[in-house]
């Protein structure tokens, strides 16, 4: 299995590298520790991300878009903790891609005209993401946005009211403070050697970014049920509470058949009409979008439920989630539940671009699993999986699972659930 090697770039940036032995492509994450937790106005970090694509000193907005999206598969996204530029590219394009990122960051023209145009685009996103619970859930999961604090609207990028308050001064100040070399991390999976990758990165990205030795890192207030204490950090004004509930259980890292059946079970859980979100919605819309996913680790797997809610709803959300998992554990899914998600999956597969998805899957799988996978075989496993397979997979996860809970943002310390109460709620036998 491939492991990331950590090294330093010039001007204190960090590079994490792993050898790609599968093909000649390169997978890149250019990450800045500057997510929504650093917002002084809800939506500011996401607004800054948009502004990098609004035009530079030498390129119009159309030229920027044509250039950035000319690489095989690219994206940019804002989360609670970072803003990241991602790409699956041909290896000989690595220098050009990193140079493009540097140009977008250091030469973007943050004009009032461009800001007003982008404000309309962001408001359209806000309107689009606040339409349906199913749309919110899918979007948050697909783009890893479920870990952002929702503010006054069901959205990951502030509200129309807060977006209207953001000025050029706010955006320029945020960029100067956080988009600096010593706030930079690059993750690269490439067939090139580490030394070659480092030289390319220094030449095309790290040396072009300004240095700021007085960078201030802002953390949200953090409550951990397992340790049952508060970590003293600088408070950020997040008006909602972000819930991160983990159920960790031991499992074979390479048991891909199990994980495909577990994915299918989670598809049922995440279906907004029959799954967990429905239960939370029936109780007066307790959460602002949420999703259950899983993460494979070296010796364990973890089920992760993440959502945003009002501070006074936290305990009710956790209680409802525990009740739902217990009902699944005791009663299982129905045949109709499985048929529903398989119909949706079949429709979704038909809309994918084979060449893009194949490259992305191969690189992502190598990043996490360190080996080549037979995707046709894995697809057949999900297609042939029965409702009993799904029930067994989720039951195995819950039977051997150990629960932990982390809360971010606004927290009622006195009434917050404690470790004993949490373990009792999530006891499965």
N, C-alpha and C positions, 0 to 999 in steps of 0.2 A: 504494500500500500504506500502511495506517495505521501510524504509529509512536507509541510511548508518549512522552508528555511528562512529565518528572519535575518535581515542585514540592514545596514543604514545607507541612506542616500546622502549626498552632500546637503548641507544646510539642515540637517537633523530630520529629514523625512525618513520614513521606514519602508522597506521593501520586503514582501513575503513571497517566496518563490517555491514552486514545485515543478519538477520535470514532467513534461507531457510526452509520454511514450506511445500514445495511441495514434496520433496523426500529426500533420504539419501545421495545425492551427494553434492559435494563442488565445487564451481567455484572460481578460483584464478587468480588474476593479480599481478605479482611482477614487479613493475615499478621503473625505475631509470630516474631521470631528466637529461638526457644526450643524447638527440637526435641529428639530423643532424645540428641543429642550433649551436651546439658546435663544429662542424667540423673546424679544421684548414686546412685540405685538403679535398675537396669534396669526400664523400664516407667513411670517416674514422670511423664514428659511426657505420655504417652498417658493415664495415669490422670487428670491435671489436665484434659485435654481433655474427658474423660467428666464430670468434676465440674461443668463449666459448664452441663450440662444436667440437673443433679440437683435444681434448685429454687432460687428466689431469695427475698429478703425479702418479696416481694409475690406471688410465683407458686409454685404447687406444681410438682412435676416434670411432671405431666400437662399443666399449663397452659403450662409452658415448651416442651414438645414440640409442643403444639398451635400455639403461637405461631410457633416457629422453622420448623416444617415447613409452615406455611400459605403461605409464599412458594412460587413456582412450582417451583423446583428448587434445593434447598439441601443442603449437606454440610459436614462438618468432618473434618479429618484431621491426623494427626501424621506427620512425616517425620524424617529425620536432622537436618535443619537448621531446621525451622520447624513451627509449628502454624498452620493456616489455616482460615478459615471461608469457604466459597464459596457463591455464589448466582447464579441466573438469575432476574431479577425484572422486574416492570413498573416503568418508570422512576419513576412517582409513588410507589413504595414505597421508594425509595432511603433517604430519611431514616428511615423506620420500621425498615428492616432494620438500618442502622448503629446506631440507638438501641437496638435489641434486642440486638445484639452487646455494646454498652457495658454494658447492664443485666446480661447474663449474666456478664461479666467482673468487674464491680465489685460486684455484689450477690448473687452465688451464695452459698448457705449451705452451707459445707463442714462439716457436722456428722458426728460419728462414725457415726451411724445411716445417713446417706446414703452415707458411705464404705464401710461394710460391705455395703450393698446393691449398690453399683457394683462392689465387688471381685468379687462373684459373677458379675456380667455380664461383666467382663473375663476371668475364668477360663473362662467359656463360650466367649468368642472364642478364647482360647488353644487350648482343646480342639478347636474347630471348624476352626481354621486348620492344625492339625497332623495332620489326618486323611490327606489325599492330596497327592501332589506336584502333580497337576493343579489341585487347589483352591488350593493355596498359590500356584502360578504365576499363575493367573488373578487371584486376589485382590491379590497384590502389584502386578501390572501395572495392574489396573483402578483401584486407589486410590493408585497411585504409592508403594507401600510397599516395593518391592524394594530401595530404597536405605537400609533400616534395618539396623543390626547385629542379627543373631540372637544371643540369649544361650544359655541352656542348653536351650531348647526351640525347635522350629521355629515361630517366631512373631515378629511385629514388635512385640509389646507386653510384653516381659519374660517371665518364667516364673511359674507358680503360686507358687513359692517366693519370688521377689523381690516379687511383688505382695502377698504376705502380710506383708512387712516394712514396707510403706509406711504412714506414719501421717499424721494430720491436720497435724501440725507440718511434715512434709515437703511436703505439698501446698500449704499456706498459704504457706510460705516460697518455693516455686517460683513461685507466682502473683504474689506481691509483688515478686519480683526481676525477672521477665521480662515480665509483662503490664503494661507501662508505655508511656507515649506515645512516648518516644524509641526504643522498640524496635519500633515499628509501621510497617508498610508496607501501603498500600492500592492495589490494581490495579483500575481501573474502565474499562470500555468502555461508553460511554453516548451517547445522542443529545443530552444536555445539554451546555452549554458548560463549559469547564474551570473558569471562575470560579464558575459555579453549583454544580458538583460539589464544589469546594473549600469553599464556604460550607456546603453541606449536611453534608459530612464533619466540618468543624470544629464545627458546631453539635450534631451528633448522636453523635459518637464521640470525636474527639481531645481536646476540652476536658473530657470526663468521665473521662479516664484519668489516674491519678496520674503525677507525673514523678519520675524517679530518675536523677540526674546521675552516680551512681557505678555504673552498670550494668557488670557484668563479662561480657565475651563469652568463652565457652569454645569452643575448637576442638580437634578430635581431632588426633592426630599424623598427618601426611600425607606420603606418599611418592610421588613422581612420577618414573616411569621416563624420561620425555622429558628432564626437567631433571636427573635422576639425583642428587637431593639431598633432604634433609629440611628442611621448613619448621619452625622452632622455635616451637612453640605449647604452650599448657598441655595436659598430657595428661589425657584423660578415660578412665575405666576401662571400655573396651569390650573384652569378653573374646574376641570373634571378629574376623575380618578381613572388611572389605567391599571387594569387587573391582568396579572400574568400568573396563571395557575398551571403548575407542572406536575405530571404524574410520571415518575421515573421507574422503569422496570428493566430487569436484565434480559438480554436477548442476543442471539448470534448475529454478529455484524453482517454476515454475508447470507443470511436467510432471506433472499429476495422474494421468494414465494410468499412467505409470511407478510412481508412489508406491503406487497401488492394487495393482499387480501385486507390488510389493515387500512390501506388507502381507500379501498372500496367502502369499508365500514365508516370511515371518516367522511366520505362523500355523502353517506346517508345522514350522519350526524349534522353535517353542515348544510343540508338542504333546508331552505328557509320555510318550506311548507310542512315538513314532517319532522325536522330535527330539533336540535337544541335551541336555535334562534326562535323557533316557533314558541317553545315553552317560555322563553324569556320575554317574547313579545306579548304573549297572552296575559302576562302580569304587568300591564301598563307600560309596555316598551321599556324594559329595564335597562337595556344597553343600546349604545350607538354603534351597531355593527360589531361583529366578532367572528372568530373562526377557531376551530380546533384543527391543529396540524400535528406533525410529529417530526422529531429530529433524531438521526442516528448518531450515537457517540461510540467510543471505542468498545465498551463492554455493555453499554446500556442503550435503551431507546427512551425517549421522553415524549409523552403526549402533552401538547401545549394548548391551553385555552386562553386567548387574549381578547380583551374587549375594553371599551370605554363606557363609563356610566357616571351618573350623578353621585357625589360622595355619600349621600344618605341611602343609596341603593346598594352599596357594596356587599353588605352581609346577605341581602336578599338574593343578589345575583349568585353568590357563592353557594347559598343554600339550594337555590333552584337548579344550579348546575349539578350539585351532588345528587339531588333527587332524580334528575334526568339520567345520570350515569347508572344509578342504582336500578332504575326501571329497565335500562338496556341490559344490565348485567343479569337481572332476574327474568325478564320476559323476552329479550332479544328483539331483533329486527323482524319484519314480516317480509314475505315474498314480494308483496307489492312495493314495499320500500326499495328493495333491491332493483326491481324492474324499472322503477322511476329513474334512479340515478344512472342506470346503464343506458337508458334511452338518451338522457342528456349527454352522457360521455360519448356515445356514438355520434351524436350531432356535433359535439365539440371537435372530435377527431377529424371530421370531414372538412373543417374550416382551417386546419393547420397547413402551413407550408412545409412540405417534407424536407427540403434541403436545409432550411433554417433550424427546424426542430431537431433534425438528426445531429447536426453539428453541436447545437446547444446541449442536447442530452448527453452526447459523448463526452464533451468537456466537463459538464456539471457532474456527471457520474464519476469521471476520473478524479475530479476535485474532491469528492466526498468518499468514494468507494475505493479508488486506486486500481480499478480493473475495468476491462472492456465488458460491456453487458450485451446480451442478446435481447434487444428491445422487442423483437417479434414474439419471442417466447414470453417475456413479461406481459406483453399486451394480451396474449392468449390466456395467461393465468387469471387476469382480471375478467376477461370475457367469459371464462368457464367457471368462475367462482360462484359458489352457491350461497344461499342465505346462512346456511350452517357454517360455512367457512368464515363469513363476516362475523357471526356471533362468537365463534371460537377465538378469532383474532382479538376482538375487543375485550372478551372475557379474560383472555390470557394477560393482556396488558393491565387490566384493572385488578386482577387477582394478586399479582406480584408487585403492584405499584406502590411507591412511596410518594406522598403528596407534599408539595411545598407551595407557598404563595408569596408573591411580591406585589406591592402596591406603590404606585407613583402618583405624584400630584397632590390634590387635596385629600387629606386623610383625617378621619375622626379617631384620634389616638385612644381616647377613653373607651370607645365602643368597638374598636377593631377586634376582629376575631383572633383568638389565640391558637397556639399550636395544638393543644389538646382538643379543642372544639373542631379544628380543621381535620385532624386525624379521625375523629369519631364520625364526622360527616362522610368522609371518603373511605370508610371501612367496608371492604367487599369480601364476603365469604359465603 
